[in-house]
Amino acid sequence: MRGVVMCGPGDVRVEEREVPQLVAPTDAILKVVASCICGSDLWPYRGADATAEPTPMGHEYVGIVEAVGADVKNVTVGDFVVGSFFASDNTCEICRSGYQTHCVQRQPGAATGAQAEYLRVPLADGTLVATPGMPDADLVPSLLAASDVLGTGWFAAVAAEVGPGKTVAVVGDGAVGLLGVLAAKQLGAERIIAMSRHADRQALAREFGATDIVTERGDEGVARIKELTGGLGAHSTIEAVGTQESMMQAIRATRPGGHVGYVGVSHDVSLPGQELFFSGVHLHGGPAPVRRFLPELIDLIWTRQIDPGKVFDLTLPLDQAADGYRAMDDRTAIKVLLQD
């Protein structure tokens, strides 16, 4: 089968790989219908994350079940499924509390290699959720978004205690930040301030529910948020980047007693203890337990109440994955969908 492999920084290729087989009785094999390139894939692409080379790429996926192990009960051959990027049993005490990314049997990167024609998914019963039927083609991008960026943006909003009457600031205008805007709108936020310098992303943020756009960054961005909130700061702030600047911008833009939901993959972030101590700000986040939200998100998509698939502004065949990486690295695309 064909699959995307990162052979080094800036070096993405589509190569012939072995078709995955069932290894454990809890496995499922999927025929991948659509996958995509994640912002987090750009860290190794840019050389910021070390990778074992060559590395199969991709952790966002939807597909049709081709085979299941003997112990798989919740999905069957022929089901169209959405999965999380962490494999989890969804039955342990941690999973039942809503934190499947910390499952006692968790397998981080279990779906690594999803930018391919086929994929093996461990712990299939806990990781995969079947849709009510075979989706219409126009729903596939939105269902794919649910496998990571929508679920991650949703978790960020939940972690930030977004709710009715709240003012929400969103740091980051990538797919996760934009879908954090959508989540905040769905959760009833009164005011949503999207921080973005790019006209196309600003337009999509407004479509998803943003009421205000702030183009400033860093201290100037914080000052602008304070200005818009009577000097207090946001009740809830979503941090969807993962850098020192974005984290400090999020914390400083949040009022005392407010909440920051951070889901940007952390890179060299160091929090000043004294400032954090006196900020009065709650911090909660990390790798999103997407599986916790999948049933609700699939229902919202299936009933056409939300359309998160709009974050995909470029669709390419799998063989042109390298072009997709370049487009996202150059910020000429928000998010690239790969589909033959």
QUINOR-V674547 format. One line per field, one symbol per residue. burial: # if it has 9 or more other C-alpha atoms within 8 Angstrom, else .. A space follows every 10 residues. Layout:
burial->???
This chain:
burial->#########. ####...... .#..###### #########. #######... ...####### #########. .#..###.## ########## .#.###..## #.#..#..## ########## ########## #...#...## ########## ########## ###..##### ########## #####.#### ######.... ##.###.### ####.###.. ######..#. .######### ####.##### #####..### #####...#. .....#..## #.###..### #####.##.# ##.....##. ########.. ##.##.##.. ..#######.
